């Protein structure tokens, strides 16, 4: 791809975005030497939440989504792009796919980026539906959710977590293809990328760089939960919910639980759950139909 390209990595949620963002931050100097800029010090978080916030609709709840912050973040994004217009830019934020739920928000993002750069390449990783849902449910428990997986799937009024029923995979991909165009949306198989090494896959297949140049931390970014972990978190969350005073206590609890990494996984617990199986089969069918309709085969 020619220079002056923005690589827009949008997730999906629970497809290794945190690992990719950590490696991008860790290898910032290497990337700059090869003509890639990754927002680091000017953006508060590795997941570039400011980019999502700057274009979201007014109905989003939370401090980051207040009108004053939206204007400030939009200016920050615009200034960063103007100051780095000689290189390619890599943005990475899973919230782009999980929080921008309307076509109008994605159009706003397209207009913001295209006003400075004309070549926008959207990068998205997808995974098998059942593992995606269970991994998302696990993250919801870490965030304060206190229900079973059936309750999570049926969640229509999410608070601080995203809802799979409001944002199924086929709808996410269709929105981005509709706005940016099929040739500019690159869909990769998460499971295949993991088998090759996710971080190296992103470097080599997306950015076209030599994966051996990478420095990769051995720390695991987002450890999986075990069945008994989920029971502990549900009990804790029923007491504290999403209350801010429970936030740090829950983070400490999760850190303790993942150190005690034994017992059956959540996938084992739900392997014969008919509700989950039926739901995932329906959604996978919708996704496959979308692929067929758009003549798409994940890379």
C-alpha positions in Angstrom: 0.0 0.0 0.0 1.2 3.5 -0.8 2.3 6.0 1.9 -0.2 8.3 3.5 -2.4 5.4 4.6 -4.3 5.2 7.8 -4.5 1.6 9.1 -7.6 1.5 11.3 -7.7 -1.6 13.4 -11.2 -1.9 14.9 -11.1 -5.1 16.9 -13.4 -7.0 17.1 -13.7 -7.1 20.9 -12.0 -10.2 22.3 -9.8 -10.9 19.3 -6.4 -10.0 20.8 -6.7 -6.2 20.4 -5.0 -5.5 23.8 -2.0 -7.7 22.7 -1.7 -5.9 19.4 -1.9 -2.5 21.1 0.8 -3.4 23.6 3.1 -4.6 20.9 2.5 -1.5 18.8 3.3 0.7 21.8 6.4 -1.4 22.7 7.7 -1.3 19.1 6.9 2.4 18.4 10.5 3.3 17.5 10.8 0.3 15.1 7.6 1.3 13.4 8.7 4.9 13.1 12.0 3.8 11.4 9.8 2.0 8.8 7.5 4.9 8.2 4.6 4.1 10.6 3.3 6.4 13.3 1.3 5.1 16.3 -0.4 7.6 18.6 1.3 7.1 21.9 2.0 9.9 24.3 -0.6 12.3 22.9 -3.3 9.6 23.4 -4.2 8.7 27.0 -4.7 4.9 26.3 -3.2 2.3 24.0 -6.7 1.6 22.6 -7.1 5.2 21.2 -10.5 5.6 22.9 -10.3 9.3 21.9 -10.9 8.3 18.3 -14.1 6.5 19.2 -15.3 9.3 21.6 -14.7 12.0 19.0 -17.4 10.7 16.6 -19.9 8.9 18.8 -23.6 10.0 19.1 -24.7 12.0 22.1 -26.6 9.1 23.7 -23.4 7.4 24.9 -23.1 7.5 28.7 -19.9 8.3 30.6 -17.3 11.0 31.3 -15.4 10.3 28.1 -18.5 10.8 26.0 -19.4 14.2 27.4 -19.8 16.9 24.7 -16.8 18.9 25.9 -14.5 15.9 25.8 -15.8 14.9 22.3 -14.8 18.3 20.9 -11.4 18.2 22.7 -10.7 14.6 21.4 -11.8 15.5 17.9 -9.3 18.4 17.9 -6.6 16.1 19.3 -7.2 13.5 16.5 -7.2 16.1 13.8 -4.0 17.8 15.1 -2.2 14.4 15.3 -3.1 13.5 11.8 -2.0 16.9 10.4 1.4 16.6 12.3 2.1 13.1 11.0 1.0 13.4 7.4 4.3 12.2 5.9 4.0 8.6 7.3 1.4 6.0 7.5 -0.6 6.1 10.8 -1.8 3.0 12.7 -4.9 3.5 15.0 -6.1 0.6 17.1 -9.3 0.5 19.1 -11.7 -2.3 19.6 -14.3 0.2 20.9 -14.6 1.5 17.3 -16.5 -1.7 16.5 -18.3 -2.2 19.8 -19.4 1.4 20.6 -20.1 2.9 17.2 -23.4 1.2 16.7 -24.8 3.4 13.9 -23.9 4.0 10.3 -23.9 7.8 11.0 -21.1 7.4 13.6 -18.9 5.5 11.2 -19.6 8.1 8.5 -18.5 10.8 11.0 -15.3 8.9 11.5 -14.7 8.4 7.8 -15.2 12.2 7.2 -12.8 13.0 10.1 -10.1 10.8 8.7 -10.6 11.4 5.0 -10.4 15.1 5.4 -6.7 14.6 6.0 -5.9 11.2 4.5 -7.5 9.7 1.4 -6.4 6.1 1.9 -8.1 4.4 4.9 -7.7 0.7 5.4 -9.9 -0.9 8.0 -8.5 -4.0 9.7 -10.7 -6.4 11.6 -10.2 -9.8 13.2 -13.1 -12.3 13.6 -13.3 -15.5 15.5 -15.7 -18.5 15.9 -19.0 -17.3 17.3 -19.2 -19.5 20.4 -15.6 -18.6 21.6 -16.3 -14.9 20.8 -19.5 -14.9 23.0 -17.9 -16.8 25.9 -14.8 -14.6 25.8 -17.0 -11.5 25.7 -19.1 -12.8 28.6 -15.9 -13.4 30.6 -14.9 -9.8 30.0 -18.4 -8.6 31.1 -18.0 -10.4 34.4 -14.7 -8.7 34.9 -16.5 -5.4 34.3 -19.3 -5.8 36.8 -21.9 -7.9 35.1 -23.7 -10.3 37.5 -25.8 -12.6 35.3 -25.5 -15.9 33.4 -24.4 -16.1 29.8 -28.1 -16.3 28.7 -28.6 -12.9 30.4 -25.6 -11.4 28.8 -26.7 -12.5 25.3 -30.2 -11.0 25.9 -28.8 -7.7 27.3 -30.5 -4.8 25.5 -29.5 -2.0 27.8 -25.8 -2.4 28.3 -24.0 -0.3 31.0 -20.2 -0.1 30.6 -20.2 -3.3 28.6 -21.3 -4.1 25.1 -24.3 -6.1 24.0 -23.9 -9.0 21.5 -27.7 -8.9 20.7 -27.4 -5.2 19.7 -24.2 -5.7 17.9 -23.9 -9.1 16.2 -20.8 -9.8 14.1 -22.5 -9.6 10.7 -24.1 -6.2 11.5 -20.7 -4.8 12.6 -19.0 -5.9 9.4 -21.8 -4.8 7.2 -21.8 -1.2 8.6 -18.0 -0.8 8.1 -18.1 -2.3 4.6 -21.1 0.0 3.7 -19.2 3.1 4.7 -15.6 2.3 3.8 -16.2 0.0 0.9 -15.4 -3.8 0.6 -12.0 -3.3 -0.9 -10.9 -1.2 2.1 -12.1 -3.5 4.8 -9.7 -6.4 5.5 -11.2 -9.3 7.5 -8.8 -11.7 9.1 -9.4 -15.0 10.9 -8.4 -14.6 14.6 -8.0 -18.3 15.0 -5.6 -18.6 12.0 -3.7 -15.5 13.1 -3.2 -16.9 16.6 -1.8 -20.1 15.2 0.8 -18.0 13.4 1.4 -15.7 16.3 -1.2 -12.8 16.4 1.3 -9.9 16.9 3.6 -11.1 14.1 0.5 -11.7 11.9 -0.5 -8.1 12.3 3.1 -6.8 11.6 3.6 -9.0 8.5 0.1 -9.5 7.0 -1.3 -6.0 7.8 1.6 -3.7 7.8 3.9 -5.7 5.6 6.9 -5.6 8.0 9.4 -8.3 9.0 7.9 -10.0 12.1 11.4 -10.8 13.4 11.8 -7.1 14.2 9.2 -7.3 16.9 9.8 -7.1 20.6 7.0 -9.1 22.3 6.5 -9.1 26.1 5.8 -12.5 27.6 3.0 -11.1 29.8 -0.4 -12.3 28.9 -2.7 -9.3 28.4 -6.1 -10.8 29.2 -6.1 -14.2 31.0 -9.1 -16.4 30.5 -11.5 -17.1 33.4 -12.3 -20.5 34.8 -15.7 -21.7 35.8 -15.2 -21.1 39.5 -13.8 -17.7 38.7 -17.1 -16.8 37.2 -19.0 -17.9 40.3 -16.8 -15.7 42.5 -17.2 -12.7 40.2 -21.0 -13.1 39.9 -21.3 -13.2 43.7 -19.0 -10.1 44.0 -20.8 -8.2 41.2 -24.2 -8.8 42.8 -23.0 -6.9 45.9 -21.0 -4.1 44.2 -22.5 -4.1 40.6 -21.0 -1.3 38.5 -20.4 1.0 41.5 -17.1 2.9 41.2 -16.1 1.8 44.7 -16.1 -1.8 43.6 -13.9 -1.1 40.6 -10.5 -1.4 42.2 -11.7 -4.2 44.5 -12.9 -6.2 41.4 -9.6 -5.5 39.6 -7.7 -6.9 42.6 -10.0 -9.9 42.7 -9.6 -10.7 39.0 -5.8 -10.4 39.4 -5.9 -12.9 42.3 -8.2 -15.3 40.4 -6.2 -15.5 37.3 -3.1 -16.3 39.3 -5.1 -19.3 40.6 -5.3 -20.7 37.1 -6.8 -24.2 37.6 -10.2 -25.8 37.0 -12.4 -26.1 34.0 -12.8 -23.3 31.4 -16.0 -21.5 30.7 -16.1 -23.3 27.3 -16.2 -26.6 29.1 -19.1 -25.5 31.3 -21.2 -24.2 28.3 -20.2 -27.0 25.8 -23.7 -28.6 26.0 -25.7 -25.4 26.7 -28.5 -25.6 24.2 -29.4 -21.9 24.4 -25.9 -20.9 23.7 -25.4 -23.5 20.9 -28.7 -22.4 19.2 -27.9 -18.7 19.4 -24.3 -19.1 18.1 -25.5 -21.4 15.2 -28.1 -18.8 14.2 -25.6 -15.9 14.4 -22.9 -17.9 12.5 -25.4 -18.6 9.8 -26.2 -14.9 9.5 -22.4 -14.2 9.3 -21.9 -16.8 6.6 -24.8 -15.4 4.6 -23.2 -12.0 4.8 -19.9 -13.4 3.6 -21.6 -15.1 0.7 -23.6 -12.0 -0.2 -20.5 -9.8 -0.2 -18.2 -12.5 -1.7 -15.9 -12.4 1.3 -13.5 -15.0 2.6 -11.7 -14.1 5.8 -8.0 -14.1 5.2 
